[in-house]
Amino acid sequence: MNTLDPASTYDHALEVLKENDHGDYTIPTKGLYPFQWNWDSCLTALGQSHYDEARAWTEIDTLFAHQWPDGMVPHIVFHVYSDGYFPGPNVWATNRPTPTSGITQPPVAGFAVKRLFDRARDKALATERARALLPKIDAWHRWFYADRDPHDEGLVAILHPWESGRDNSIDWDEAFERVPTEGVEPYTRRDTQHADPAHRPTKAQYDRYLWLVQHFRDLDWDNSRLHDASPFQVIDPGFNAILIRACADLADLAEALGENQIAADNRARAAAGLKAIEGLWSDSHGQYLCKDRTTDALIDSATIGGILPVFAAIPKPRAHEIARTIERWADAAKFIVPSHDPLDPRFEAKRYWRGPVWLVMNYMIADGLTVIGETAVAEHIIRSSLDLITQSGFAEYYDPTTGEPCGGGRFTWTAAMVIEFLDLMGR
């Protein structure tokens, strides 16, 4: 394995970020993902902030410029025409001034903006930009609990696997079977033209992805109707942990900026979420599990979604147990953290979210573990992440058993996370 050269690695990461920069937004990678993605942009801004703070704020500002009137922030903004991605704006048909998708993604913005603010060198700029974003992020959080937690349970549901960011996770398999495949309009995938089909979701999964898009489109993208109309309603502990952390961080930021009502509302949301997420804990797996809201049953699938709650302020005994779970997974995988338990027979080392390592997940998990004192496991995750870079470059994701690069290449948020990791190491 190659030896890490921090200076050279930083320079290469910077190249990737600048190569994918389109002025006021950044694409994840050329060809495979030619538009602006929601959580990609928020996490990318963290990397950008190390060399251009104003550019980092603009990345998030651009995303929120396309927030829907009800508060939702879509998962894709189609700034320019490109036929390199499917489904494109004509399939979504959301009738927005600038075309967007009609679903959302993990709400990391509250966390990202707080982090940008806390470490800003230009405090005047940070105060101005953060203050402008506060009510927009608060509206997004309010939307989640209004339209995705209709019975005030304290946890929100995703209505499409793409919303989780973990598109083809094993977590969704059983609930996804309820989604029909009949009546899906003919389509041609573009992702398999840019990446190995063996590393991507299957055709059967894509049929169901598209059925849900068409179903929601037929309901005119009315978010007040989509939850109850969806045959797929899953409570993802990882998604909710990101939302809980974002609410807590936004509350702290709002308080610092004198916006006391926003602070109180978001603190209450975070507290309710932390109380409710305990109902997803599994002693046998040593982590949290997803819950199928339709059947009210936990889903027997040990994935990174149930590891990610260490990113939120869960009880310390739970976080320590999750650290032990990661250590067990590390015994079965050369690189961590795999996106599924490597001892599960359903584990697939190279297929998207059914096994591979993703550096963005590593970043959030390591952050949470550091906060609760599990520094050895956090450092192991960071070292493993950088080992992947030195061996395989800035890939979208990696085989945890071999380190083989998978998916897209020269990937933006991978590069951003590398800059963050190098900063933590005192580059």
N, C-alpha and C positions, 0 to 999 in steps of 0.2 A: 504494500500500500504506500502511496506517495505521502510525503511529510507535509503537513500544513505550513504554508508560507502566508502568514496573516496579511502582509502588505499586498502581495500578488493576488490573494483571494479577494481582498477588498476591491482592488482595481478591477478584477474580472466581474465582481458583483455590480459595481458601478456601471460598467459597460452595458450589462444586461438591462439595468434600469433605464439608462439613457437611450438605449436602442429601441425600447418599447414605449418610450414617452411620446405622446402625441400632442404635447403642448399644455393642455389643461386636464388631461386624463391619460392613464396608462393602460395599454392592453396587456393581458397576461402573457401572450406569446404570439409571434407572427403565424398566420395561417390557421392554426387550430382555434384560437380565440381572438378574433379581430375587433372586439368591442370593449366597453368598460363594464367590468363585473363589480358588484357591490362590495363583498367582503375582501376581494382581492385589492381593491383600491384603498380601503381603510388600512389594511395591513401593509400595503406598499408604501403608504405615506410615512410609516414609521422608518422605513429604510431611507426614504428621500430626505427626511428631516436631518439626517447626519451631514448632508452636503448642501441643502437648500431648504430652509424652513418655510419660506413663502411658497415654494412649489409643493411642499407637503400639504399645507393648508388648502391650496387650490385643488389638489386631488380630491379631497373630501367635499369641498365646496361644490365642485362640478357634479359630484354624485347627488348631493342634496338639492341642487338646482332642478332636478327631475323627480323630486318627491311628489307623490300623488296628493290631491286635495284632502283625502281622508287620513293622510299621515304615512301611508305605506311608502317604503323606498324599494323600488323594483330591483331585481337581481341583475338585469342587463339594461344598459342604455345604448341604443343603436345610434351613435353619433353620425356615422357615415355609412353609405351603402357598401356592402360586401357580400358576395355569394359564397364565401368560404366557411360559413357557419350555418348549421340548421338546428333548430327552427329559427328563421329570421323574422323580421318585423311583420311580414305579411301573414305569417302563421299566427302570431300572437294577436294582431289586430286590436291593439289596446286603445287606438284612437287618441294618442297623446301628441302634443305639439312636436316633441322629439320622440320618435318611437321608443318604447320600452317593452320589456316583458311584463307579464301580469302577476308574477309571484315575487317573493322576497328571498332573502338569504340571512345567515346568522348575523345578528345585529352587533357587530364589533365596534361600531362607530363611537359609542360612548366611552369605551375603553381607550380606543386609539386617540381620541381628542384629548382626553384627560392626560394621557402619556405625553402627547405633543406639548401640551400646556406646561406640565410639570418640569420638563427638561428644556424648555425653550430658552434660547440665549437672547432672543428679541422678545422681551416680556410684553412690550407695548403691542407688537403685532399679534402675539399669542392671545392677549386679552381681547383685542378687537375681533379676531377671527373666532375664538371660542365663544364669545358672547353672542355672536350672530348665529352660531350653530346650535347653541343650547336649546332654544324653543323648537327647532326642527327635529333634533334627536328626541326630545321629550315627546313631541307629537307622534313620532314613530313608535316609541315605547307604549304610549297611550293606545295607539292603534292595535298593537299586539294583544293587549289585555282586553280590549273591547271586542275584537273580531276573531281572535284565536283562543280565547278563554271565556266563552260565553256564559259559563256557569260559575265564574269566579273561583276556580279551583287553585289559582296561584301559578299554574303552569300553562304554557301555550302549546298548541298543536301545529305541526306542519301538515300541509294538505297536498304536497307534492314532494317526492324525494329530492328534487333539485333544490328545494328550499333549505334543506339541511346542510347543503354543501357536500354531503357524502352520498352522492347520487345513487349508487348501486349497492349500498351497504347490505350485508346479510340481515341487518335489523329490519329491513323493509319487506323481506321476501314473503312472509306469510300474509301480512296485511295487503301487500301489493297484488296478491292473487285475486282479491275482490274487485280489482280494476279490470274492466272488460278490454278486449282487444278488437272486438268487432266494430266495424264502422270507422276505423281510422283511415283518414285520407291518405292516398299514396304519397310516399315521400322518399327522398334520397338522402341518406346520412352523409355528412361531410367529415365528421370526426375521424372515421376509419380511413379517410384519404390522407390524413396527416399523422396518424398514430397506428400502431399495430392493433388490428381488430381483437387480437387475443388479450389485449390489455384494457379493452373498453367494455362498457355495458353491452349486454346481448340484444339481439333484435327483439326478442319477446319483451324485454324491459323497455326498450324504446317505444314499442307499440303502446305500452301502458302509459309511458310518459306523455305521448302525444294524445292519447285518449283523454287524459286529464286536462291537458291544455285546451282541447276542443270543447270539453264539457264546461270548463270555466268561461271560455269565450262565448259559448251559447248563453251563458248567464250574464253576459255583458260586463264581465269582470267586476260584478257588484260584490265587494268584499263582505257586505253584511249578509250575503246569502251563501257564500262559498263554503264556509265551515260545515254547515249542516247538510249541504248538497254533495259533499265529497265522500266517496267510498273509502278514501284513504285519510285517516286522522290519527297521527302518531305523536305521542309526547316523547321527544328526544331529550334525554338529560344533558347531552352536550350542548345542544342548541339553547336550552333553557339556562344552562350555566353561563353561557356567553351573555345572554340577556340579563341575568341576575348581576353579573359582574359589571355590565354596561350601565345598568340602573344605579348600582352602588357608586360607580365612578362618576357618573353624571351628577349624582346627588352631591358628592364631595366638590366637584367643580362648580356646580351651581351655588353652593354655599359660599365658596371662595369668591364668587363674583356677585354675591348679594342677591341672588335669585332664590329666595327662600321657599317659595311655593313649589318651584320645580324640584328643589332639593327634597322637600318633604314628600312630594308625590313619588319620586323615584326611590327614596329610602323605603317607603311603604311597599312598593312593588318588589324590591329586592328581599325584604323581610318575608313577605308572603311566599315568594318563590323558594327561599331557603327552607321554610317550614314544609312546603308541599313536596319538595324534591326528595325528602326523606322516605316518602312512600315508594320510591323507585329503587331503594337499596336492596342488594342481594348479598346475603352473607356467604352463600355458596360460591359466588363468583368473585367476591371481594371488590365489588364495584357496583355502580348503578346500572339499571336496565331501562330500555325503552318500554313504553306502555301503549298498547293499542286502545285508543279511546273508544272505538266502536264496541269492543268486547270487554273493556275494562280489565284486561289481563296484561301482566308483564310479558315481555317478549324474551324468550330464552336465547339470547344472543349476546356474547361478551365482546363488545367492540370498543373502539377508542371513544365513541360517544359516551360510554359509561365511565371512562377514565377522565375525561375532560372536566367534570365538575370540580376537580382540584383548582381549577381556574377561578372558581367562586369561593366565597367564604364558608364552605361546608364545615361541619364539625371536624376538629382536628383528628379524632380517632378514625373517622372515615377517610380522611386524606392520607393518613399514615398507612391504612390498609390498602388503599389504592397504590401507594408507593411499593408495597410488598407485591402486589399483583404485577406491576411493571417489572419488578425484579424477576418474577417467575417467567414472564414473557421473554425477558432478556436471555434467560437460560436456553430458550428454544429458537432464538433469532439472533443473527449476527449483528444486525442493526436495529435500533429501537427509535420510536415506538411503533410497532406494526398497527395497522388499522383494524385488525381482528386478532383474537386469540390464536396464536400459531399452532396450538394443540387441538383446536377445533377442526374436525374433518372437512368443514365447509371452507376453511381458509384457502385463499388463492393468492399466492405470493406476488403475482404480477398484474392482477385485474383490478385496477382503479382503487375503489374503497373496500375491497374484500380481503385486504392483506397488506398492501404496500405502506411504506413510511411516507409521511408528508411533513415537511419542515414547519409549516404553519401550525400544525397540531402540536408538534414538539415544542414550539415556542411558547404556546399558551400553557401547556402542561408543565414545562420547566419553570415558567413564571409562578404558577400556583404552588408548586412544590417548594420553591425557594422561600416563598412567603411563610410557609408553615415549618420551615427548618429541615426539610428533606433535601439538603444541599448535595449530598453524594449522588442521589438518584438524578437530581436536576443536572448536575455536572456531567453525569454519564450520558444523559440525553443530548446535551450540547456537544460533547465530544463525538458522539455517534453521528450527529447531524453534520458536523464539519468533516468527519471521516468520509461520509458519503460524497461531499463536495470534492474532496481531494481525489477520490477514486473515480467519480462518475460525472462531475460537472453539475450545472444548474438545471437539473431535470424537474419535471412537474412532480414526479414521485418516484419511489425506488423500491426494488425488491428487497425485503428485509433479510432474506437468507443469503443473498449474493451481493447486494449493493448495485445490481444492474439498474441503469437509468430507464425509466418508463414514461410513456405519455409524451407530452410536448417537451421541447428542449429550450434552453436559454429562457427560463421561466421567471417572470418578474417577481412574484411574491417569494419564491425560493431565494432569489438574490437579496431581497429586502430582509428576509429572516437571517441570512448569513451575515449581513451588515450588523444586524441587531446582536447576533451571537458574538461576533468579533468585538463589538463594543463592550459586551458583558465581560469578555476575557481581558479587556484593557488593551485592545489592539494598539 
